[in-house]
Amino acid sequence: MTEKLDENFIKSLVVIALGITRGKSDPYDLVNGAMEYLISNKEKYMDHPNIKAIAVLKMKGLFIDGIRKNQKMTSMTDDEGNDLQIIDEKQNDISDKISLSDECNKVLSAIKTMGEKCQEILMLASEGMSMQEIQEVTQVKSIGTVLSRLSNCRKELKGLLV
């Protein structure tokens, strides 16, 4: 397996990592993490026909994990004092925060104009509930119905925001 992990293999991973990160983080960290994973699991992947695919999947996972670590939850309230949860990606510029606040208010206003079922399903989905949990809370017969309603409500919300 170590013969497969030559300089050309690593260079191709760096190119892919550059595409994954798009300048948001160091691509070499992703390559190092993927290589470390492959070497530490060499028994598992020694005879795998497409080891590059495994490395790319690992790099994507590492990149997503990095994004999740950098996010923090911030609490905001709407006009009536109800708490809203938004994701603040460590914004330091006050104008970005004001812009984000304006956008949240627009989205909240649009959601308030929607039907009660859409409001409920969108809020439950935004709280990170699984489709099965939303099905139980809304007492809908199938998860497919929940997915369909959520999709329709998102389309309606998108139409209201355009």
C-alpha positions in Angstrom: 0.0 0.0 0.0 2.8 2.4 0.8 3.9 2.1 -2.8 0.6 3.6 -3.8 1.1 6.6 -1.5 3.9 8.2 -3.6 4.6 11.8 -4.4 2.2 12.0 -7.3 -0.6 10.6 -5.2 0.0 13.3 -2.6 0.2 16.0 -5.2 -3.2 14.9 -6.6 -4.6 15.0 -3.1 -3.4 18.5 -2.6 -5.1 19.6 -5.8 -8.4 18.0 -4.6 -8.0 19.6 -1.2 -7.5 23.0 -2.7 -10.9 22.5 -4.4 -12.5 21.3 -1.2 -11.2 24.2 0.9 -11.5 27.0 -1.7 -9.1 29.0 0.3 -11.0 28.8 3.6 -8.4 26.6 5.3 -5.0 25.0 4.7 -5.3 22.1 2.2 -2.2 20.5 3.6 -4.0 19.9 6.9 -6.6 17.9 5.0 -4.0 15.9 3.1 -2.0 15.2 6.3 -5.2 14.0 8.0 -6.2 11.8 5.1 -2.7 10.3 4.9 -2.6 9.7 8.6 -5.9 7.9 8.4 -4.8 5.7 5.5 -1.5 4.8 7.2 -3.1 4.0 10.5 -5.7 1.8 8.8 -3.5 0.2 6.2 -4.6 -3.3 7.1 -8.2 -2.3 6.3 -7.4 -0.6 3.0 -4.3 -2.4 1.8 -6.1 -4.1 -1.1 -8.7 -1.5 -1.9 -8.9 -0.8 -5.6 -9.5 3.0 -5.3 -7.6 4.3 -2.3 -7.8 7.9 -3.6 -11.6 7.8 -3.2 -11.1 6.9 0.5 -8.6 9.7 0.9 -11.0 12.2 -0.7 -13.9 11.1 1.5 -11.7 11.5 4.6 -10.6 15.0 3.5 -14.2 16.0 3.0 -15.1 14.7 6.4 -12.2 16.5 8.0 -13.2 19.8 6.3 -16.8 19.5 7.4 -15.6 18.7 11.0 -13.5 21.8 10.9 -16.4 24.0 9.9 -18.6 22.6 12.6 -15.9 23.3 15.2 -15.6 26.9 14.1 -19.3 27.6 14.3 -21.0 28.8 17.5 -24.6 29.3 18.3 -25.8 32.9 19.0 -29.1 33.8 20.4 -31.2 36.7 19.0 -34.8 37.8 19.7 -37.4 39.0 17.2 -39.8 41.9 17.7 -42.0 40.1 20.1 -39.1 38.8 22.3 -39.1 35.2 21.0 -35.7 33.6 21.0 -34.2 32.8 17.6 -31.2 30.6 17.1 -28.8 31.5 14.3 -25.4 30.3 13.4 -22.7 33.0 13.7 -19.5 31.9 12.0 -17.3 34.0 14.3 -18.1 37.3 12.5 -16.0 40.1 13.7 -17.3 42.9 11.5 -20.3 44.7 12.9 -21.7 45.4 9.5 -21.8 41.6 8.8 -23.8 41.2 12.0 -26.2 43.9 11.2 -26.7 42.4 7.7 -27.2 39.0 9.2 -29.8 40.4 11.6 -31.7 42.1 8.8 -31.8 38.8 6.8 -33.0 36.9 9.8 -35.8 39.4 10.3 -36.8 39.1 6.6 -36.9 35.3 6.9 -38.8 35.4 10.1 -41.4 37.9 8.6 -41.8 35.6 5.6 -42.3 32.6 7.8 -45.0 34.4 9.8 -47.0 35.0 6.6 -47.0 31.2 5.9 -49.5 28.7 7.1 -49.4 27.2 10.5 -48.3 23.8 9.3 -45.4 25.3 7.3 -44.4 27.5 10.3 -44.3 24.4 12.5 -42.4 22.1 10.2 -39.8 24.8 9.3 -39.2 25.7 12.9 -38.9 22.0 13.9 -36.4 21.4 11.1 -34.4 24.5 12.0 -34.1 23.2 15.5 -32.2 20.2 14.1 -34.9 17.6 14.7 -34.8 14.4 12.6 -37.5 13.6 10.2 -38.8 10.9 12.5 -39.0 13.3 15.4 -40.8 15.8 13.3 -43.2 13.0 12.2 -43.9 12.2 15.8 -44.4 15.9 16.9 -46.7 16.7 14.0 -48.4 13.3 14.1 -48.0 12.8 10.3 -48.5 9.2 9.1 -45.2 8.8 7.2 -41.7 10.3 7.0 -42.3 10.7 3.2 -45.1 13.1 4.0 -42.9 15.1 6.3 -40.2 15.3 3.6 -42.7 16.4 1.1 -44.2 19.1 3.3 -40.8 20.3 4.3 -39.8 20.6 0.6 -43.0 22.4 -0.3 -42.6 24.8 2.6 -39.0 25.5 1.7 -40.1 26.3 -1.9 -42.8 28.6 -0.6 -40.4 30.4 1.7 -37.9 30.7 -1.1 -40.6 32.3 -3.3 -41.5 34.7 -0.6 -37.9 35.8 -0.1 -37.2 36.4 -3.8 
